[in-house]
Every structure is written in C-alpha cells, then in structure tokens.
Amino acid sequence: MLEKRNPAKKPKTPARKRVRKPAPLHGLSASEVTAGTSPPEIDALSEAVRESGGGVVGAYRDPVGGHWQLMASLPIEKVEPTPFQRDLSDTHVKRLGEVVGRMGRFLDPIIAVRTTEGTFWTPNGNHRLAAMKLLGARSILAVVVPELSVAYQILAMNTEKGHNLREKALEVMRMARSLAELAPRAESDYAFEFEEPAYLTLGLAYEMRGRFSGGAYHPVLRRVEAFLDLPLSEALETRGHRAEKLIELDDKAAEAVSALKERGLTSPYLKAFVVARLNPLRFRRGAAMDAEEALDAMIMAAERFDAGKIKITDLASTPPGPPEEPG
C-alpha cells in the first residue's frame, strides 16, 4: 500500500558538506630550501662532523621555519640517546632491525645534536639507532641540528613509537633534572618541552613506585596542576612533596580496593572507581582548587571511604577508567 504524502510537509534539503579551505601557503619553496649561504654555526658544525669521522651530505634550511641544519652520516659509536629518555623496547628494536635488514636500506634518518663532549645525542631515533647497532652498522644517517635545545623537545617530536603515560612522565622528570643543571630557569619556561605539569608530579611518583597506577590519578591532576613560576630545582622539591602525597593517597586507595574485593566486588577498574569516588572535583566545573588542596581532600576522603556502602550497581554506573595496574 502506498504511503500518503503530506503536501504541507516539505522534503528535507540535504545538509551541505562544509568544505575546508586549504591553509595559506607559508614556509620556503623547494628551491629556497637549498639556496643561500649557510651561516658560520653550520660551517662549524660541518667541520665538527668531519672531525668526528662522519661525512656531510649537505646543508639545507628546514622548509617550515627556515632553520639551517645538516644531513650527515655519523659514526655509529659516536651517537647515543639523550640520557633522560625512556627505556628501549627490545621487541620494537628487533622488529625494526628485521625490516631494515630485509630491505637492505635505512630510509628514516634519526635526529641528532652535538654535545659539548664532541659526541652526538639523538632525542628522536633511539630505537632506530639500536636496530642499526643490532645489525652491526658502522654509520647512521642523521639530520644534525645545531641547537642543543632541540634535544629537550623530545615529547613533541617523538613519532617512532607512542609513549604510554609512565614513559612520558619519567622522560619529563629526567628532562627537568637535566635542565635544572644545564639551564636553571623557571619550570613554567619549559611548558612546551614538558607538555603537561601533571607529568612532573607523576614522574616522581613513578620513580618512588615503579608499578604506580598513574592512569587513575592523571585525570584529576590534569585539572589541578599548573606549571610553577619557580626555578626548576625549587619546583622539583615542591613536586616531590606532591608525589609523596600521591603515594600516600595510592596506599589508602589500595586499602579501599582490598575492602571492596573482600565484599566480593571484582573488576579490573576498581582502582579507577575508588579514585573517581575520592575526586573532589567530580561535582564541580573547573579546577576550583590547586593540586595540594585536591590531594589533601582526596586523602581525607580515602580515610572516610566505607566499602560497605558501595553496591554492585555503583560499579556498573561508573564509566570505566584505566584498569588497575599490578603491584
């Protein structure tokens, strides 16, 4: 049977797709990248590469910012990772080595900066470097940047293997300690390098407790942490106190989790559930308190936590957070 049409009802006009305008052109043209005379610091860097036993493929300007840098081959024994970056993944190194060996080509140059000792750091390329060493390579191709500060922008440019929260937090903490000695400015001056102030507090907590459940506390810390306008050395002391409170809170949250398990409530998200219940910001918009106040409030809430009042429906109605980490 045919459906009767309502003559008063007009058919809907299909929504037009919004066409994104291309970004305005900027940066250098292809010919400009290799044009011009390199500055003295690039000439000095070229000479340093040759003195180290390496070879300069050429000098060029970055097509986005116009910064001068080198493409060079470096003796592999003269290259090492920055001392503050995450640990290697043996699985990833083995996989990279197999691919490079099978292809017989190294097509992804690392990034390198020259240190004051005459060696080279790679802030982005540690796994590729290890894979080449695994293959017995004698040299490695690198984009050599004259500014040592680039070595501290590792989180922004690391693309070869995604960081998890623990790796990010530990790297940021290691960078902060290194910068506190190298260029002891205010913590807030390194907002780009550190990305999030919460990483600094979490990094110290991870150092205190290797299997710390940082993912459960990260959402709270992101809302209450801010970069400190203190010299890095003083800021690290402040964050050390916060990390100690975070560990104290984690101990009390673990007691609450154990109490829930004794009542027969089981879930890989129990820690996240408990922390969510302790969160003093869950009914507030905006931060409304600083990190110290939030941690103190959560510790007090953990001391008052009553597992007997928790129902299975409470667990079911709470959005799952990160699963509980072992340890």
N, C-alpha and C positions, 0 to 999 in steps of 0.2 A: 504494500500500500504506500503510495507516495506521500511524503510528509508535506503538509501545507505550509507555505511560506507566509510569514507575517510581512505584509507590504510596508508596514511602518518601521520595521527593523532593518536598518541599513547594514550591509555586509561590512565586516571589519577590514580596514585597509592594512595590509601587511606592514609591519614596522620596518623602516629603512635602516639598513645597517650603517652604523657610523664608520665612515672611512677615516682612518688615522692619517694625518698629514705627515709626510716624511720629515725627519728632523732637518733643520737647516744645515747646510754643509759647513764644516769647520775643520781646522787642522791643516796639515800640509798635503799638497798634491803629491802624486807618485814621484814626479821628477824632483820635487823640492826635498824629499827625504834624503837623497844622496847628494844634494847640491850644497855649495857653500864650503867655507874653510873651517875645519874643526878647531875648537878653542884649545888653549895651552893645556888645560887639565886632561883633555882627551889624548893629546900628544904624549903627555907624561904617562898616562895610563897605558897607552900602546907600548911605550918603551918598557914599562914595568912588566907587562905581559910577556914581552920577548925575553926580558932578563930572567923570568921565571921558567923559561923553557917552552913557552907557548908561542902561538902564532896568531897574528891579527888578520882576520878575513877582511874586515873593513870597518870604517866608522860611518855612522849614519845618525839621522835625527828621528826620534820617535814621531810617528805620523799624527799622534793626538796632541801631545804637549810640546813637540819640537825639541825635546831634550836630547843632547848628544850622548851616544853610547856606542859600544863596540860589539861586533860579532867576532868571537875569538875561539881558538882551540886552546884548552888549558891542560897541562899535565895532570892526570887524574889524582896523583898523590898529593898535589898542591891544593886540592879542593876538599872542603869538609862542610858539613851542615852548620848552621848557626847553633850556638851552644844552648839556646833556650827553646828550640822547637820540640815538637812531640817525638815520641819514640817511633822507630820504624815498624812497619808491619811486614813480617817475614813472608807472609803469603803474597802480599802485593809486590814485594821485590822479586820474588820467584816468578810471578806471572809476567811482570814487565820484562825480566831477563829472558824468559822463553819467547816472548813476542819479538823483542829486538833481535835475539839470536836467530830466530826463524826467518825474519825478514832480511837480516843482514844489513840493516840500516838503522841509524839513530836519527830520527826526524823531529825530535822535540827538545830543542836546546834548553838547558837549565838557565836560571838567572843567577848571576854571581856578583859579588862586590869584593874589592880588595881590602884586606885588613892591614892594620899598621905593622904586622909582623911579616908582611910580604906574601902571605898565603891568600886564599880566596874562600869566602863563605858563600854558601848557596841557601838563601831563605826560601826558595821555591824550586825544588828539584832533588830533594834528599833521596826519595825512592828511586828516581832515575839514576842518580849517582851511584847508589848501592847496587842497582841492577847492572850497571856498566862494570862496576868493580867485580861483581859476581861472574861476569863474562870474561874477565881478565883484560878489559880495555886499557890502553895506555894513555888515552886522552879523551876529553869530552868537550863537546861544543857548548858554548855559553854566550848569553847576552850579558856583557860585563857593563855594569852601571857604575859611574864614578862616585855617586853619593852613597856613603855608608848608611845613611838614614833609611834607605830603601830596605835594608835588612830587617828593620823593625816594623815593616808594613806587611808582615808575613800572612796575617789572617785575611787581609783584604785581597791578596793576590794568589793565595794557595788554591789551586784548582785540580791538582792531580789526584787527590783522594780526600773526600769530605771529612771534616773534623766532627767528632762527637763532642758532647758538652765537656766531658772530662779532659779531652785533649786540648780544646780551646782554652779552658780555664787554666790548665797547667802551663800552656805556652804563654798566655798573657802574664801570668805570675813570673815566669822566668824572664820574660822581656822586661818587666817592671824592675826586677832586681838588677838586670844588666844596665838598664838606662839610669837607674839610681846612681851607679858608679860612673857611667860614661857621660851623661848629660843630665845632672840632677835638677830638672825643672819641676814645676808643679804637675801633679798627676793629671789635672784637667787639660794640660797642654798636649797630652798624648791620647786624647779621646779617639782620634782616627785609628791609631795603632792598636788600642785596646778594645775598640768597638763597643763594649758594654762594661759599665762599672761593676756589675754583678760578677763578671768573670774573675775579677781580682779577689773578691771575698771567697768565691767558690774554689779558686785555685789553691788558696791557703788551706781551705777545709779539706780538699783532696789530698794535699800533702800530709795533713795530720791523720787522715783516714783514707787509705787507698781505695776501699770499696764504699765510699761515701755515696749516699743516694742523692746526688746533687740535682737530678732532674725533678725531684719532688719539691725542692725549695726554689728552684730557678724562677718560676712564675711570680712568686712573692718578691724575691729580691729585685727582679726587673722593675717592679713598680716603686720600690722604696730606695734603691741605691742611686747615687749620683756621683759623678767624678768630684774628687776633693781638690780644693784650691790650696793644697799643702804640698811642700816639697815631697818628692817620691819616698824618701826614707821615712818621713813622718807619716805619710799616708799609709805606708805598709804596716807601720805599728798600729795605726787605727784599724786597719783591715784585719790585722792579726787578732785583735780583741773581738772583732765581729765574727771571725772564723771560729774562735773558741766558743762563743755563744751559740753558733750554728751547730757545733759538735755537741754541746750540752743539750740543745733542742733535739738533735737527732737521737741522742740516748733516750730522752724522755718519750719521743715518738716511737722508738723501738719497743719501749715498755708497753705503750698503748697497743701496738700491733700484737705483741705477745698476749696481752689480755684478751684481745678480740679473737685470737686463734684458740685460746683456751675455751672460749664460749662456742667454738665450732664454726666460726666465720672464717672462711678461707677465700683468698683471692690474691692474684699477683699484684693487685693495685691497692693493697691495704695501706702501705706506707703513704701513697699519694692521697688516699681517702682521709687518713688521720691528719696529714699536713693541711689538707683543704679545710677540715673542720677547725683547725687551730688558726687558720689565716684570719687576722683581724680586719682585713680589707675586703672580705668577700661580700659584705653588705654596704660597702662604700664606693663612691665614684671618685676616681683619682687616688693619689697616694695617701694624702691626709696625715701621714706620719713619716718620720725618717727611718732609716734602717735599724738604728739602735732601739727605738721605741717599738718597732714591729717585732724584732727578735725577742725583746723582753716580754711583750704581750703574748707572743706565741709560747714562750717558756712557761709563763704563768697559766696559760690555757691548758698546756700539756699536763701540768701538775694537777689541774682540776678535771682532767678527762675521765669520764665514767664509762667504761666499756659496757656496763650493764644496761645503759640507756640506748645503746646502738641496736637497731633492728636490721634484719636482712634487707628490708625494703629501702633503708637508708643507703646501703651499699649500691643497690640496683639503680637508685635515682641519682647517684652522683656520677658525672661524666668521668670516664677513666683517665687517669694521668699516666705518667711513666710507670712501668712495672717495678716492683721492689727489686733492688739490686742485692745480690748475695753478700753476706759478710756482716 
